[in-house]
Amino acid sequence: MYILTRIIIPALLALMLVACDSSDDPAQETESAAAPEAGIDVAKWQQQGRDDFDKAASDWQAALAGLEQSPGDAQLKTLRESLAGWYQAFTMQALLLNARACQLDQHATLSRMDTWPLYPGYIDAMPEWPESGLISDPYLEMDGKTLRLQHGATDEAEASLGFAAMFVVLNGTGDTAKALSFFQGEENQAARRLSYLKLAGEQIIRDYRVLMSEAPLSDSDLDCALSKMLREHQKLKESADNENELVIPATVRQTLGNNLLVSLQNVPESVVQAWNDARPGILDTLAASKKDGWQVIEAWQEGDRSTPEA
């Protein structure tokens, strides 16, 4: 028995060592998991955009607090300017945000940040519908959950959240912006209107963070983003205010109409070059768009991949 034990135990140990050697090395797994993903590095580009967005969001929140604490025409003007500035920071990141939405399958999140065209009377009272809108409904809880549930409840144009809806609530839809009386005292649901602006702004910040990722982008993500931006440009070009009671707020139409193209032209050279390595011609196409506008981008996207003249 002693001899048998001396033979079996070393044999078992040898088998265990062989099994350990043949199994995956945990250290190798860790190194593999920690290895950088292949793709287009957008870290610096994203960080700059995030800094701009966060600064603009902070300015908006400070301006809103200023109007709540000391309602006045000057404070209201500052609030309008800060929302326009925040929207500027948002639209200048159109390619990156659309690419993240493609990569993360978060198209609904990005759409909620800026839904247009919309029914203005769905969110706030209009002159032709003085008691309409979620803000005017005293039986509706004014909180984040309610606003999320009401967004696009039965129609995608029923926007209760997003920049476009906030512009409607802050500015109205006419040539003359809403008077100060809509934002002070007990008149015209001022408290609910201010509460709405606070909640809607907070939701935009949360949605923006959902779209942030540390992962590199792929050329397919950028292709997908470009396609969505082209469709957005076309929709903006073809749409008409007041058609079927739908509205695109003036600030949205003007800012987005300009910044969609500008945001493409201002993509960092390193990102465009890496994109061009996989999709030859996009670098020259974006350069040529500074002279020829969307036309050259549309032609490239539709399959004419010949190198345009910049």
PEFEN-V43089 format. One record per helix or strand. SS is the DSSP state (a for helix, b for strand). FROM is the first residue (numbers start at 1). LEN is the number of residues. If there is no record, write none. Layout:
# PEFEN-V43089
SS|FROM|LEN / SS|FROM|LEN
This chain:
# PEFEN-V43089
a|2|21 / a|26|9 / b|40|1 / a|43|27 / a|73|19 / a|94|11 / a|107|7 / b|118|2 / a|120|4 / b|126|1 / b|129|1 / a|134|3 / a|144|7 / a|163|9 / a|180|4 / a|187|24 / b|217|1 / a|219|20 / b|243|1 / b|246|2 / a|250|16 / a|269|10 / a|282|11 / a|294|8
